[in-house]
Amino acid sequence: MDKTVHPYFVRRMYRILQEWGVAVEYKEIPGKEHWWWDTRETNDGGAVNDKQLRDFTSKYASIPIPEEGSTCTADSCSTVGSGNKYTATASGPDSFTYTVLNPAFGGSMRGIQILLQVTPFRTSKIQVDIIKDSSIMMKTSNVKAFSIRRSENRPIQWHIYQEILIDNTAVNLAGQECLEQIFVLEEEQAVWGQPSCSTDILGSKVRLPDTQGPARRVAEKPFLIVTGSQAGNEVTQQLRQLSVYLANLFFLTSDTMAPVIKDEDLKEEQAEKHNLIIIGNPDENKFTKEAISHVPIRLIEDGLKLGRCSFPVNQTGAVFLSPHAGNHLALVIMGTSSQGLLDAISLATPTIPPMARSPFSNLVPDFVLTGKDYQAKGPGGYLCTGFWGNQWEFRPELVSCTC
């Protein structure tokens, strides 16, 4: 029996692939779990060099690669000359679909990038149909804003088109000479407006890919761990110990140097150049006061209030993202009590030791509130968890709360 990864999940993937007619093989090796280091002797290759893997590799490595490439549709396949196999077809329609769940991780496809979703962290698609030298038609799903620019990889010659059709709305491209054009859906009229050369059209509070979650993205730019020093000696010492613990976790799991600095020693000009991980509540850390003012979390007597939900629980912990210095992020870790803070900081701990993971990289969305049952129930003890909206607002459809 596998003590780490239950075979149910792999069996389910295997069943789904079979249902779709995919040529897939699945074997459960007697006496072995989903991964092992050594089959017969130390460092002999283990799971990546057992008989099944060697047979599979030998079988497919021996198949000759044809000199001529080929392209296939749902109906037929055709060969493409080797000199042309990496270029777009010379004529005829060119169609593709760009799909993302989180624009922060999606990047761009042929110069198209989704910047904003109507409903964050739901599947978004842009289907593109290009009729050479004639027209471009786009059909979008759950897209609030996107950009186009020339791409080095299979570029689309945007400049030759006077207009494009987006969800049956004709959008004029004439006169636009900027490197990147921003398209925004006017939701009230359900039509796409004329493109702009700047993301300023979206407003200053909108979460573009640089400031979208989840929590772990705070460590994707140079960051500092800011420990509070505004409370008594005992609390300040605890905050410092937890900050050092978190810095050590980053070093252990990711070879990342995470400087720890006291809030009273951190200058604004230095803070503005970094993402911040802020340890302590507003009474304990002066940087928390600024961060919490940008999100719908408020301290109440013996607890926290999030949006319309109140959690009057003294042992409440909170981990949440907040905007910081324009296109930077702050991650606040705080508690309404010492135990609440310990619960919150525990979300940074690798979940399946000894397999270490970078802090907050597993199952931590934009925010998590923990309650008194968290130690006994784990995620079942969350008071509320989920994602912020496009302007850092509370949206009921993006959260799971006990209120």
BARO-544472 format. One record per residue (C-alpha): residue in one letter; chain; x, y, z. Coordinates in Angstrom, 2 decimals. Layout:
BEGIN
{site 'A'; 'A'; {X; Y; Z}}
...
This chain:
BEGIN
{site 'M'; 'A'; {0.00; 0.00; 0.00}}
{site 'D'; 'A'; {1.34; 3.42; -0.96}}
{site 'K'; 'A'; {1.69; 5.51; 2.20}}
{site 'T'; 'A'; {2.19; 8.82; 0.37}}
{site 'V'; 'A'; {0.08; 8.98; -2.80}}
{site 'H'; 'A'; {-3.10; 6.91; -2.82}}
{site 'P'; 'A'; {-3.35; 4.77; -6.01}}
{site 'Y'; 'A'; {-6.92; 6.02; -6.47}}
{site 'F'; 'A'; {-5.68; 9.19; -8.17}}
{site 'V'; 'A'; {-3.49; 7.43; -10.74}}
{site 'R'; 'A'; {-6.21; 4.85; -11.38}}
{site 'R'; 'A'; {-8.66; 7.66; -12.02}}
{site 'M'; 'A'; {-6.31; 9.34; -14.50}}
{site 'Y'; 'A'; {-5.79; 6.00; -16.24}}
{site 'R'; 'A'; {-9.55; 5.42; -16.49}}
{site 'I'; 'A'; {-10.20; 8.91; -17.90}}
{site 'L'; 'A'; {-7.45; 8.55; -20.50}}
{site 'Q'; 'A'; {-8.84; 5.17; -21.54}}
{site 'E'; 'A'; {-12.31; 6.68; -21.91}}
{site 'W'; 'A'; {-10.84; 9.21; -24.34}}
{site 'G'; 'A'; {-9.19; 6.49; -26.38}}
{site 'V'; 'A'; {-5.62; 7.40; -25.44}}
{site 'A'; 'A'; {-3.00; 4.68; -25.81}}
{site 'V'; 'A'; {-1.90; 4.51; -22.18}}
{site 'E'; 'A'; {-0.32; 1.82; -20.04}}
{site 'Y'; 'A'; {-0.60; 1.54; -16.27}}
{site 'K'; 'A'; {1.12; -0.96; -14.01}}
{site 'E'; 'A'; {1.19; -1.34; -10.23}}
{site 'I'; 'A'; {4.47; -2.99; -9.23}}
{site 'P'; 'A'; {4.03; -5.55; -6.40}}
{site 'G'; 'A'; {5.77; -4.46; -3.21}}
{site 'K'; 'A'; {6.54; -0.95; -4.51}}
{site 'E'; 'A'; {4.92; 2.42; -3.83}}
{site 'H'; 'A'; {4.48; 5.22; -6.37}}
{site 'W'; 'A'; {8.21; 5.99; -6.13}}
{site 'W'; 'A'; {11.27; 4.17; -4.92}}
{site 'W'; 'A'; {14.99; 4.90; -5.07}}
{site 'D'; 'A'; {16.55; 1.45; -5.21}}
{site 'T'; 'A'; {15.32; -1.73; -6.90}}
{site 'R'; 'A'; {18.11; -4.16; -6.02}}
{site 'E'; 'A'; {21.07; -2.04; -4.93}}
{site 'T'; 'A'; {21.75; 1.54; -3.90}}
{site 'N'; 'A'; {21.26; 4.14; -6.64}}
{site 'D'; 'A'; {20.50; 1.58; -9.35}}
{site 'G'; 'A'; {17.87; 3.87; -10.87}}
{site 'G'; 'A'; {14.86; 2.74; -8.90}}
{site 'A'; 'A'; {11.51; 3.79; -10.30}}
{site 'V'; 'A'; {12.99; 5.37; -13.43}}
{site 'N'; 'A'; {15.08; 2.32; -14.40}}
{site 'D'; 'A'; {13.02; -0.78; -13.59}}
{site 'K'; 'A'; {12.16; -3.38; -16.23}}
{site 'Q'; 'A'; {8.89; -1.71; -17.28}}
{site 'L'; 'A'; {10.59; 1.65; -17.88}}
{site 'R'; 'A'; {13.52; 0.09; -19.73}}
{site 'D'; 'A'; {11.20; -1.89; -21.99}}
{site 'F'; 'A'; {9.09; 1.20; -22.70}}
{site 'T'; 'A'; {12.14; 3.34; -23.50}}
{site 'S'; 'A'; {13.70; 0.67; -25.73}}
{site 'K'; 'A'; {10.46; 0.16; -27.65}}
{site 'Y'; 'A'; {9.89; 3.79; -28.56}}
{site 'A'; 'A'; {13.52; 4.84; -28.88}}
{site 'S'; 'A'; {13.95; 2.27; -31.64}}
{site 'I'; 'A'; {11.15; 3.72; -33.80}}
{site 'P'; 'A'; {12.77; 5.73; -36.64}}
{site 'I'; 'A'; {11.85; 9.39; -36.90}}
{site 'P'; 'A'; {10.50; 10.16; -40.38}}
{site 'E'; 'A'; {12.35; 12.75; -42.42}}
{site 'E'; 'A'; {9.10; 14.37; -43.44}}
{site 'G'; 'A'; {6.92; 15.99; -40.81}}
{site 'S'; 'A'; {3.15; 15.81; -40.85}}
{site 'T'; 'A'; {0.14; 17.74; -39.67}}
{site 'C'; 'A'; {-3.18; 16.25; -38.65}}
{site 'T'; 'A'; {-6.74; 17.42; -38.26}}
{site 'A'; 'A'; {-9.71; 15.55; -36.87}}
{site 'D'; 'A'; {-10.39; 14.22; -40.38}}
{site 'S'; 'A'; {-7.04; 13.53; -42.01}}
{site 'C'; 'A'; {-3.24; 13.86; -41.92}}
{site 'S'; 'A'; {-0.90; 15.31; -44.51}}
{site 'T'; 'A'; {2.87; 15.53; -44.85}}
{site 'V'; 'A'; {4.75; 18.81; -44.74}}
{site 'G'; 'A'; {8.10; 19.33; -46.41}}
{site 'S'; 'A'; {11.00; 19.39; -43.95}}
{site 'G'; 'A'; {11.94; 22.89; -45.06}}
{site 'N'; 'A'; {8.53; 24.20; -44.08}}
{site 'K'; 'A'; {7.54; 22.08; -41.11}}
{site 'Y'; 'A'; {8.22; 24.75; -38.48}}
{site 'T'; 'A'; {6.40; 27.56; -40.25}}
{site 'A'; 'A'; {2.74; 28.43; -40.55}}
{site 'T'; 'A'; {0.88; 27.08; -43.55}}
{site 'A'; 'A'; {1.19; 29.28; -46.60}}
{site 'S'; 'A'; {-2.54; 29.65; -47.16}}
{site 'G'; 'A'; {-5.88; 28.72; -45.73}}
{site 'P'; 'A'; {-7.35; 29.25; -42.25}}
{site 'D'; 'A'; {-5.21; 29.28; -39.12}}
{site 'S'; 'A'; {-7.05; 28.46; -35.89}}
{site 'F'; 'A'; {-6.01; 27.95; -32.28}}
{site 'T'; 'A'; {-7.41; 28.26; -28.76}}
{site 'Y'; 'A'; {-5.51; 29.91; -25.90}}
{site 'T'; 'A'; {-6.62; 28.60; -22.48}}
{site 'V'; 'A'; {-5.57; 29.69; -18.98}}
{site 'L'; 'A'; {-6.81; 29.18; -15.45}}
{site 'N'; 'A'; {-4.64; 31.88; -13.89}}
{site 'P'; 'A'; {-3.27; 34.69; -16.11}}
{site 'A'; 'A'; {-0.24; 34.96; -13.83}}
{site 'F'; 'A'; {0.87; 31.51; -14.99}}
{site 'G'; 'A'; {-0.50; 31.56; -18.54}}
{site 'G'; 'A'; {2.05; 33.68; -20.36}}
{site 'S'; 'A'; {1.19; 34.50; -23.96}}
{site 'M'; 'A'; {0.40; 32.52; -27.09}}
{site 'R'; 'A'; {1.36; 33.92; -30.47}}
{site 'G'; 'A'; {1.32; 37.41; -28.99}}
{site 'I'; 'A'; {-2.04; 37.12; -27.21}}
{site 'Q'; 'A'; {-2.15; 37.27; -23.42}}
{site 'I'; 'A'; {-5.12; 37.26; -21.07}}
{site 'L'; 'A'; {-4.62; 39.97; -18.45}}
{site 'L'; 'A'; {-7.86; 39.86; -16.50}}
{site 'Q'; 'A'; {-10.73; 37.41; -16.02}}
{site 'V'; 'A'; {-14.40; 38.16; -15.46}}
{site 'T'; 'A'; {-14.38; 35.55; -12.68}}
{site 'P'; 'A'; {-10.84; 34.99; -11.35}}
{site 'F'; 'A'; {-9.38; 31.49; -11.15}}
{site 'R'; 'A'; {-11.89; 29.99; -13.53}}
{site 'T'; 'A'; {-11.05; 28.66; -16.99}}
{site 'S'; 'A'; {-10.66; 31.41; -19.60}}
{site 'K'; 'A'; {-10.37; 30.89; -23.36}}
{site 'I'; 'A'; {-9.73; 32.88; -26.50}}
{site 'Q'; 'A'; {-10.50; 31.03; -29.72}}
{site 'V'; 'A'; {-8.79; 32.62; -32.72}}
{site 'D'; 'A'; {-9.61; 32.04; -36.39}}
{site 'I'; 'A'; {-7.34; 33.75; -38.92}}
{site 'I'; 'A'; {-8.25; 33.93; -42.58}}
{site 'K'; 'A'; {-4.98; 34.93; -44.26}}
{site 'D'; 'A'; {-4.90; 38.57; -45.43}}
{site 'S'; 'A'; {-8.64; 38.77; -44.83}}
{site 'S'; 'A'; {-9.89; 38.78; -41.24}}
{site 'I'; 'A'; {-9.34; 37.71; -37.65}}
{site 'M'; 'A'; {-12.22; 36.45; -35.55}}
{site 'M'; 'A'; {-11.97; 35.90; -31.80}}
{site 'K'; 'A'; {-14.40; 34.25; -29.44}}
{site 'T'; 'A'; {-13.75; 34.72; -25.71}}
{site 'S'; 'A'; {-14.94; 32.99; -22.56}}
{site 'N'; 'A'; {-14.45; 34.48; -19.07}}
{site 'V'; 'A'; {-12.07; 37.15; -20.38}}
{site 'K'; 'A'; {-12.23; 40.72; -19.05}}
{site 'A'; 'A'; {-9.07; 42.10; -20.67}}
{site 'F'; 'A'; {-6.33; 40.85; -22.95}}
{site 'S'; 'A'; {-3.41; 42.23; -24.92}}
{site 'I'; 'A'; {-1.90; 41.61; -28.33}}
{site 'R'; 'A'; {1.66; 42.23; -29.50}}
{site 'R'; 'A'; {4.02; 40.85; -32.11}}
{site 'S'; 'A'; {5.48; 37.50; -31.06}}
{site 'E'; 'A'; {8.74; 35.94; -32.19}}
{site 'N'; 'A'; {7.04; 32.52; -32.15}}
{site 'R'; 'A'; {4.61; 32.08; -35.06}}
{site 'P'; 'A'; {3.76; 35.80; -35.15}}
{site 'I'; 'A'; {0.42; 37.15; -36.27}}
{site 'Q'; 'A'; {0.76; 40.14; -38.59}}
{site 'W'; 'A'; {-1.67; 42.36; -36.69}}
{site 'H'; 'A'; {-0.68; 45.50; -38.61}}
{site 'I'; 'A'; {-2.20; 44.29; -41.89}}
{site 'Y'; 'A'; {-5.72; 44.10; -40.43}}
{site 'Q'; 'A'; {-7.86; 47.22; -40.19}}
{site 'E'; 'A'; {-10.17; 45.59; -37.67}}
{site 'I'; 'A'; {-10.78; 42.33; -35.86}}
{site 'L'; 'A'; {-14.03; 40.74; -34.75}}
{site 'I'; 'A'; {-14.19; 39.96; -31.01}}
{site 'D'; 'A'; {-17.37; 38.20; -29.86}}
{site 'N'; 'A'; {-19.18; 39.67; -32.87}}
{site 'T'; 'A'; {-17.95; 43.19; -32.00}}
{site 'A'; 'A'; {-15.89; 44.89; -34.72}}
{site 'V'; 'A'; {-12.86; 46.56; -33.14}}
{site 'N'; 'A'; {-10.88; 49.05; -35.22}}
{site 'L'; 'A'; {-7.08; 48.64; -35.21}}
{site 'A'; 'A'; {-6.29; 51.52; -37.55}}
{site 'G'; 'A'; {-4.01; 54.21; -36.14}}
{site 'Q'; 'A'; {-2.68; 52.07; -33.30}}
{site 'E'; 'A'; {1.12; 52.17; -33.40}}
{site 'C'; 'A'; {2.02; 50.94; -29.91}}
{site 'L'; 'A'; {3.97; 47.75; -29.23}}
{site 'E'; 'A'; {1.13; 46.32; -27.13}}
{site 'Q'; 'A'; {-2.60; 46.92; -27.44}}
{site 'I'; 'A'; {-4.98; 46.39; -24.52}}
{site 'F'; 'A'; {-8.57; 45.27; -25.11}}
{site 'V'; 'A'; {-11.16; 45.61; -22.34}}
{site 'L'; 'A'; {-14.67; 44.16; -22.16}}
{site 'E'; 'A'; {-17.31; 46.76; -21.32}}
{site 'E'; 'A'; {-19.42; 44.41; -19.22}}
{site 'E'; 'A'; {-22.55; 46.56; -18.93}}
{site 'Q'; 'A'; {-22.93; 46.66; -22.71}}
{site 'A'; 'A'; {-21.23; 43.26; -23.19}}
{site 'V'; 'A'; {-19.10; 44.71; -25.99}}
{site 'W'; 'A'; {-15.37; 45.22; -26.47}}
{site 'G'; 'A'; {-14.10; 48.79; -26.46}}
{site 'Q'; 'A'; {-11.43; 50.31; -28.67}}
{site 'P'; 'A'; {-7.89; 49.21; -27.75}}
{site 'S'; 'A'; {-5.51; 51.27; -25.65}}
{site 'C'; 'A'; {-1.72; 51.40; -25.56}}
{site 'S'; 'A'; {-1.59; 51.30; -21.75}}
{site 'T'; 'A'; {-2.97; 49.18; -18.93}}
{site 'D'; 'A'; {-3.95; 52.47; -17.24}}
{site 'I'; 'A'; {-7.31; 51.98; -18.95}}
{site 'L'; 'A'; {-8.00; 49.24; -16.38}}
{site 'G'; 'A'; {-7.47; 51.48; -13.35}}
{site 'S'; 'A'; {-4.81; 51.58; -10.64}}
{site 'K'; 'A'; {-6.40; 49.02; -8.29}}
{site 'V'; 'A'; {-6.86; 46.20; -10.79}}
{site 'R'; 'A'; {-4.88; 42.99; -10.24}}
{site 'L'; 'A'; {-2.84; 42.38; -13.36}}
{site 'P'; 'A'; {-0.66; 39.25; -13.66}}
{site 'D'; 'A'; {2.13; 40.73; -11.50}}
{site 'T'; 'A'; {-0.20; 40.99; -8.50}}
{site 'Q'; 'A'; {-2.41; 37.95; -9.00}}
{site 'G'; 'A'; {-2.18; 35.04; -6.56}}
{site 'P'; 'A'; {-1.93; 32.51; -5.11}}
{site 'A'; 'A'; {0.06; 33.16; -1.93}}
{site 'R'; 'A'; {3.29; 31.54; -3.06}}
{site 'R'; 'A'; {3.78; 34.20; -5.74}}
{site 'V'; 'A'; {5.09; 36.57; -3.09}}
{site 'A'; 'A'; {8.39; 34.69; -3.39}}
{site 'E'; 'A'; {8.62; 35.01; -7.19}}
{site 'K'; 'A'; {10.34; 38.40; -6.91}}
{site 'P'; 'A'; {13.06; 39.53; -4.49}}
{site 'F'; 'A'; {11.38; 39.65; -1.08}}
{site 'L'; 'A'; {12.01; 40.55; 2.54}}
{site 'I'; 'A'; {10.59; 39.03; 5.73}}
{site 'V'; 'A'; {9.46; 41.90; 7.95}}
{site 'T'; 'A'; {9.18; 41.04; 11.64}}
{site 'G'; 'A'; {7.13; 43.21; 13.98}}
{site 'S'; 'A'; {8.64; 45.13; 16.89}}
{site 'Q'; 'A'; {5.72; 47.28; 18.06}}
{site 'A'; 'A'; {4.48; 45.07; 20.93}}
{site 'G'; 'A'; {6.11; 43.89; 24.17}}
{site 'N'; 'A'; {9.38; 42.00; 24.38}}
{site 'E'; 'A'; {7.74; 38.57; 24.60}}
{site 'V'; 'A'; {5.61; 39.07; 21.48}}
{site 'T'; 'A'; {8.48; 40.71; 19.58}}
{site 'Q'; 'A'; {10.73; 37.76; 20.39}}
{site 'Q'; 'A'; {8.11; 35.28; 19.18}}
{site 'L'; 'A'; {7.68; 37.19; 15.91}}
{site 'R'; 'A'; {11.43; 37.23; 15.38}}
{site 'Q'; 'A'; {11.73; 33.49; 16.04}}
{site 'L'; 'A'; {8.94; 32.72; 13.58}}
{site 'S'; 'A'; {10.50; 35.02; 10.98}}
{site 'V'; 'A'; {13.83; 33.22; 11.27}}
{site 'Y'; 'A'; {12.00; 29.87; 11.09}}
{site 'L'; 'A'; {10.32; 30.96; 7.85}}
{site 'A'; 'A'; {13.61; 32.23; 6.39}}
{site 'N'; 'A'; {15.23; 28.89; 7.20}}
{site 'L'; 'A'; {12.36; 27.07; 5.48}}
{site 'F'; 'A'; {12.98; 29.04; 2.29}}
{site 'F'; 'A'; {16.69; 28.24; 2.45}}
{site 'L'; 'A'; {16.08; 24.54; 3.20}}
{site 'T'; 'A'; {13.46; 23.95; 0.54}}
{site 'S'; 'A'; {14.38; 26.40; -2.23}}
{site 'D'; 'A'; {18.01; 27.51; -1.65}}
{site 'T'; 'A'; {16.52; 30.99; -1.29}}
{site 'M'; 'A'; {18.08; 33.70; 0.85}}
{site 'A'; 'A'; {15.25; 35.46; 2.69}}
{site 'P'; 'A'; {16.53; 38.47; 4.67}}
{site 'V'; 'A'; {14.75; 39.18; 7.97}}
{site 'I'; 'A'; {14.40; 42.82; 8.97}}
{site 'K'; 'A'; {12.54; 44.60; 11.76}}
{site 'D'; 'A'; {9.68; 46.85; 10.72}}
{site 'E'; 'A'; {11.26; 49.83; 12.45}}
{site 'D'; 'A'; {14.49; 49.35; 10.48}}
{site 'L'; 'A'; {12.93; 48.94; 7.04}}
{site 'K'; 'A'; {12.96; 52.16; 5.00}}
{site 'E'; 'A'; {10.11; 52.90; 2.61}}
{site 'E'; 'A'; {12.41; 53.21; -0.41}}
{site 'Q'; 'A'; {13.84; 49.75; 0.32}}
{site 'A'; 'A'; {10.41; 48.24; 0.95}}
{site 'E'; 'A'; {9.07; 49.56; -2.37}}
{site 'K'; 'A'; {11.67; 47.57; -4.32}}
{site 'H'; 'A'; {10.67; 44.21; -2.80}}
{site 'N'; 'A'; {7.75; 41.94; -2.15}}
{site 'L'; 'A'; {7.16; 41.65; 1.59}}
{site 'I'; 'A'; {6.25; 38.82; 3.94}}
{site 'I'; 'A'; {4.93; 40.62; 7.01}}
{site 'I'; 'A'; {4.79; 38.83; 10.37}}
{site 'G'; 'A'; {2.45; 40.19; 13.05}}
{site 'N'; 'A'; {-0.93; 41.91; 13.35}}
{site 'P'; 'A'; {-1.44; 45.72; 13.08}}
{site 'D'; 'A'; {-0.64; 46.19; 16.78}}
{site 'E'; 'A'; {2.62; 44.28; 16.37}}
{site 'N'; 'A'; {3.91; 45.32; 12.94}}
{site 'K'; 'A'; {3.54; 48.77; 11.42}}
{site 'F'; 'A'; {3.64; 47.40; 7.86}}
{site 'T'; 'A'; {0.54; 45.30; 8.55}}
{site 'K'; 'A'; {-1.52; 48.46; 9.07}}
{site 'E'; 'A'; {-0.88; 49.53; 5.49}}
{site 'A'; 'A'; {-1.30; 46.07; 3.99}}
{site 'I'; 'A'; {-4.59; 45.27; 5.73}}
{site 'S'; 'A'; {-6.12; 48.58; 4.61}}
{site 'H'; 'A'; {-6.17; 47.35; 0.99}}
{site 'V'; 'A'; {-8.20; 44.17; 1.61}}
{site 'P'; 'A'; {-11.59; 43.55; 3.30}}
{site 'I'; 'A'; {-10.15; 42.09; 6.53}}
{site 'R'; 'A'; {-10.74; 43.92; 9.81}}
{site 'L'; 'A'; {-9.90; 43.18; 13.42}}
{site 'I'; 'A'; {-12.89; 42.85; 15.74}}
{site 'E'; 'A'; {-13.07; 41.99; 19.41}}
{site 'D'; 'A'; {-11.52; 38.53; 19.86}}
{site 'G'; 'A'; {-11.51; 37.79; 16.15}}
{site 'L'; 'A'; {-11.59; 38.94; 12.54}}
{site 'K'; 'A'; {-14.16; 40.17; 10.05}}
{site 'L'; 'A'; {-13.85; 39.27; 6.37}}
{site 'G'; 'A'; {-16.31; 40.93; 4.03}}
{site 'R'; 'A'; {-19.74; 40.29; 5.54}}
{site 'C'; 'A'; {-18.47; 37.35; 7.62}}
{site 'S'; 'A'; {-17.50; 37.79; 11.27}}
{site 'F'; 'A'; {-15.37; 35.25; 13.13}}
{site 'P'; 'A'; {-15.35; 36.14; 16.85}}
{site 'V'; 'A'; {-12.82; 33.42; 17.65}}
{site 'N'; 'A'; {-9.85; 34.41; 19.78}}
{site 'Q'; 'A'; {-7.64; 31.69; 18.27}}
{site 'T'; 'A'; {-7.83; 33.05; 14.73}}
{site 'G'; 'A'; {-4.90; 33.01; 12.33}}
{site 'A'; 'A'; {-4.71; 34.74; 8.97}}
{site 'V'; 'A'; {-2.51; 34.49; 5.89}}
{site 'F'; 'A'; {-3.46; 36.85; 3.07}}
{site 'L'; 'A'; {-2.08; 38.64; 0.02}}
{site 'S'; 'A'; {-2.30; 42.40; -0.31}}
{site 'P'; 'A'; {-1.11; 44.89; -2.95}}
{site 'H'; 'A'; {2.17; 46.63; -2.24}}
{site 'A'; 'A'; {4.03; 49.44; -4.00}}
{site 'G'; 'A'; {2.35; 49.27; -7.39}}
{site 'N'; 'A'; {3.15; 45.94; -9.01}}
{site 'H'; 'A'; {4.48; 44.22; -5.88}}
{site 'L'; 'A'; {2.83; 41.93; -3.33}}
{site 'A'; 'A'; {2.72; 41.67; 0.44}}
{site 'L'; 'A'; {1.85; 38.45; 2.28}}
{site 'V'; 'A'; {0.64; 39.07; 5.82}}
{site 'I'; 'A'; {0.86; 36.34; 8.47}}
{site 'M'; 'A'; {-0.86; 37.25; 11.72}}
{site 'G'; 'A'; {-3.07; 36.02; 14.53}}
{site 'T'; 'A'; {-5.48; 37.39; 17.10}}
{site 'S'; 'A'; {-3.55; 35.39; 19.70}}
{site 'S'; 'A'; {-0.20; 33.67; 20.02}}
{site 'Q'; 'A'; {-1.74; 30.31; 19.09}}
{site 'G'; 'A'; {-3.59; 31.84; 16.15}}
{site 'L'; 'A'; {-0.27; 33.15; 14.82}}
{site 'L'; 'A'; {1.34; 29.72; 15.23}}
{site 'D'; 'A'; {-1.54; 28.17; 13.28}}
{site 'A'; 'A'; {-1.06; 30.70; 10.48}}
{site 'I'; 'A'; {2.70; 30.21; 10.26}}
{site 'S'; 'A'; {2.22; 26.44; 10.10}}
{site 'L'; 'A'; {0.71; 26.88; 6.63}}
{site 'A'; 'A'; {4.27; 27.49; 5.46}}
{site 'T'; 'A'; {5.42; 24.06; 6.61}}
{site 'P'; 'A'; {5.90; 21.29; 4.02}}
{site 'T'; 'A'; {2.79; 19.12; 4.11}}
{site 'I'; 'A'; {4.30; 15.69; 3.45}}
{site 'P'; 'A'; {7.70; 15.49; 5.18}}
{site 'P'; 'A'; {10.36; 14.52; 4.29}}
{site 'M'; 'A'; {9.39; 15.73; 0.80}}
{site 'A'; 'A'; {10.10; 19.43; 1.30}}
{site 'R'; 'A'; {8.14; 22.06; -0.60}}
{site 'S'; 'A'; {8.68; 25.81; -0.80}}
{site 'P'; 'A'; {6.65; 27.67; 1.89}}
{site 'F'; 'A'; {2.99; 28.34; 1.03}}
{site 'S'; 'A'; {3.32; 26.47; -2.28}}
{site 'N'; 'A'; {0.71; 23.80; -1.51}}
{site 'L'; 'A'; {-3.03; 24.49; -1.15}}
{site 'V'; 'A'; {-2.73; 28.13; 0.00}}
{site 'P'; 'A'; {-4.83; 30.46; -2.23}}
{site 'D'; 'A'; {-5.00; 34.27; -1.81}}
{site 'F'; 'A'; {-6.09; 34.03; 1.82}}
{site 'V'; 'A'; {-6.76; 31.56; 4.62}}
{site 'L'; 'A'; {-8.34; 32.16; 8.04}}
{site 'T'; 'A'; {-7.77; 29.40; 10.60}}
{site 'G'; 'A'; {-9.87; 28.74; 13.71}}
{site 'K'; 'A'; {-9.70; 26.81; 16.96}}
{site 'D'; 'A'; {-10.30; 23.46; 15.20}}
{site 'Y'; 'A'; {-7.44; 23.90; 12.74}}
{site 'Q'; 'A'; {-4.90; 21.84; 14.69}}
{site 'A'; 'A'; {-7.27; 18.88; 14.91}}
{site 'K'; 'A'; {-8.88; 19.10; 11.47}}
{site 'G'; 'A'; {-6.26; 20.73; 9.23}}
{site 'P'; 'A'; {-7.97; 22.40; 6.23}}
{site 'G'; 'A'; {-11.28; 21.23; 7.71}}
{site 'G'; 'A'; {-10.64; 23.78; 10.46}}
{site 'Y'; 'A'; {-10.42; 26.76; 8.10}}
{site 'L'; 'A'; {-12.89; 29.53; 8.87}}
{site 'C'; 'A'; {-12.63; 30.93; 5.37}}
{site 'T'; 'A'; {-10.37; 30.52; 2.36}}
{site 'G'; 'A'; {-10.34; 31.58; -1.27}}
{site 'F'; 'A'; {-9.31; 34.26; -3.73}}
{site 'W'; 'A'; {-9.76; 38.02; -3.90}}
{site 'G'; 'A'; {-11.61; 39.65; -6.78}}
{site 'N'; 'A'; {-10.04; 41.73; -9.54}}
{site 'Q'; 'A'; {-9.82; 44.79; -7.26}}
{site 'W'; 'A'; {-8.93; 42.97; -4.02}}
{site 'E'; 'A'; {-12.59; 42.73; -3.03}}
{site 'F'; 'A'; {-14.45; 39.90; -1.29}}
{site 'R'; 'A'; {-16.47; 37.84; -3.78}}
{site 'P'; 'A'; {-18.69; 35.06; -2.37}}
{site 'E'; 'A'; {-18.32; 32.87; -5.47}}
{site 'L'; 'A'; {-14.53; 32.74; -4.99}}
{site 'V'; 'A'; {-14.46; 31.61; -1.36}}
{site 'S'; 'A'; {-15.44; 28.81; 1.00}}
{site 'C'; 'A'; {-16.45; 30.10; 4.43}}
{site 'T'; 'A'; {-18.19; 28.80; 7.53}}
{site 'C'; 'A'; {-20.16; 32.02; 8.09}}
